[in-house]
Amino acid sequence: MKDIENVCLEVDELDFDNYSPISPDIVLTSSFKFKNFDHYVKVNAKEEFAYTYTRDGNPTLNLLETKLARLEKGEAAQMFASGMGAISASILTLAKAGDHIIIVNTVYGSSIKLIKQLSKFGIESTKIDVSDTLEIFDYVKNNTSIIYFESPSSQKFEMLDLELISKFSKDKGIFTIIDNTWSTPLLQNPLVHGIDVVIHSCSKYIGGHSDIVGGVVISSKKIIDEIVEFGQVLLGATMSPMNAWLALRGLRTLPVRLKSQQETLQQVINFLQEDPRIERIYHPLCNGEQQSELAHKYLKGYGSLLGVVLKDANPEIIKRFIDSLEHFTLAYSWGGFESLVMSVYKGNNINEIKERGLSLGQLRMYIGLEDNELLISDLKNALDQAYQ
Ligand SMILES: *Cc1c(COP(=O)(O)O)cnc(C)c1O
């Protein structure tokens, strides 16, 4: 009985020489065997490389890291269990007590909350809203160590001049971190323009199917090594190899998804711009001449997440509009196959909306992979219902 039970417990040997799958293996393991004691000694002395434990590295995660680093034109990348895992690991690695962090414009809400929380570790921060990149430098202090931003930003999708930020910051020894989730590595490569660290939430376009939560940091080998040592191995927000595999699969269709969604986006914007019930659209294509110049300079294409403001909105109009939509789902997140809508107004947060410089009727809309005519007739119908 004991012998037969042990079959359940054997460490299996697979012959890796006799098969080559087109789709990569999901190396779903926490730990890896050493060949023998000598190997164990050499690997620990870093005389030889071997995978040892998935929190320290895993072949499926590594495959994804290599691809994302190449796409972002960076030297190295590190995956994380979520976008916030990537953001917190980067900031906690690069900042120390006594430092000051500048947050520019309307970045992702949880990123702002995280940086504000760091005051309990003696890291102060200033959240600023600028319309011109140069204004950022008025807020720099002697102890400013990080400028954290998005371009385009969340909610208003405002662009900043990446080269101005990187040039100024390099002169002062300030780290620059951009959350590049909106653009994906296909539409904008901030490292090429001198930004130090690029972060993506892989839960959005990269995964692309609304089925994973994940994140990545891409930078120089030197900075990634530091982030791995502290922010990954010690803070420990390790991505599951299963999710890395799903992200690898998502990446294969990222170029065609973006192309299709950009075409639909353009049609939807054309429709919304003509509709008198729409007060304004926030998107790099609609944010004015100066913004459009920055978009031309830095973007190779457009993401399909945008802000739309309903004219003279009140809670009743917002409710009727959202509940009348059939092909836009009311849900958090974005970047998947399906069109989504979310309103900044959540029923009892009017003060917060004002504080953030947003308007009551502001919606965040995500254009998915559905047919453009279907989406446009859905929007038209919902506007008719909302303003009946
Ligand atoms: C979703 C999102 C994040 C957070 O990513 P998670 O994977 O949900 O942790 C960060 N930044 C932006 C711009 C996002 O859209």
The ligand as an SDF file (V2000), in Angstrom:
LIG
                    3D

 15 15  0  0  0  0  0  0  0  0999 V2000
   -6.3030   49.1100  -14.2670 C   0  0  0  0  0  0  0  0  0  0  0  0
   -5.2180   50.0890  -14.2020 C   0  0  0  0  0  0  0  0  0  0  0  0
   -4.2210   50.0090  -13.2300 C   0  0  0  0  0  0  0  0  0  0  0  0
   -4.2450   48.9620  -12.1490 C   0  0  0  0  0  0  0  0  0  0  0  0
   -4.0090   47.6840  -12.6540 O   0  0  0  0  0  0  0  0  0  0  0  0
   -4.5180   46.3540  -11.9000 P   0  0  0  0  0  0  0  0  0  0  0  0
   -4.0200   45.2860  -12.8210 O   0  0  0  0  0  0  0  0  0  0  0  0
   -5.9890   46.4470  -11.7980 O   0  0  0  0  0  0  0  0  0  0  0  0
   -3.8560   46.3280  -10.5810 O   0  0  0  0  0  0  0  0  0  0  0  0
   -3.2140   50.9410  -13.2480 C   0  0  0  0  0  0  0  0  0  0  0  0
   -3.1850   51.9210  -14.1680 N   0  0  0  0  0  0  0  0  0  0  0  0
   -4.1270   52.0460  -15.1170 C   0  0  0  0  0  0  0  0  0  0  0  0
   -4.0330   53.1490  -16.1000 C   0  0  0  0  0  0  0  0  0  0  0  0
   -5.1850   51.1310  -15.1610 C   0  0  0  0  0  0  0  0  0  0  0  0
   -6.1270   51.2690  -16.0890 O   0  0  0  0  0  0  0  0  0  0  0  0
  1  2  1  0
  2  3  1  0
  2 14  2  0
  3  4  1  0
  3 10  2  0
  4  5  1  0
  5  6  1  0
  6  7  2  0
  6  8  1  0
  6  9  1  0
 10 11  1  0
 11 12  2  0
 12 13  1  0
 12 14  1  0
 14 15  1  0
M  END
$$$$
